[in-house]
Amino acid sequence: MKPLTSAEIDQAQSIIDNASPGTYELCVLYGPKWKKVAVPTTFGKRFKEAVEAGRLRRITQTGVRDDDVKTNNHNVYIVLERS
């Protein structure tokens, strides 16, 4: 699977930078922009890989416990406080 492109990283970082600190599913974090994601499942996997690789600032996964993934198999992310 291809990693997020530079343009996708830039867009994701902009969304993160404008988000309030808190816990989000990816579709909620992206808001109306989520409708423009061509293949949400694939994008979600690529986004998760970018977070794990440290390519995005101010965001982390909630963890690796079973309760950190919703029953709909969506990962949950934490947007951190601005430093």
QUIUR-V824676 format. One record per run of one state. SS is the DSSP state (helix for helix, strand for strand, loop for the rest). FROM is the first residue (numbers start at 1). LEN is the number of residues. If there is no record, write none. Layout:
# QUIUR-V824676
ss=<SS | SS>
from=<FROM | FROM>
len=<LEN | LEN>
This chain:
# QUIUR-V824676
ss=<loop | helix | loop | strand | helix | loop | helix | loop | strand | loop | helix | strand | loop | strand | loop>
from=<1 | 6 | 19 | 22 | 26 | 37 | 40 | 53 | 59 | 62 | 66 | 69 | 70 | 75 | 80>
len=<5 | 13 | 3 | 4 | 11 | 3 | 13 | 6 | 3 | 4 | 3 | 1 | 5 | 5 | 4>
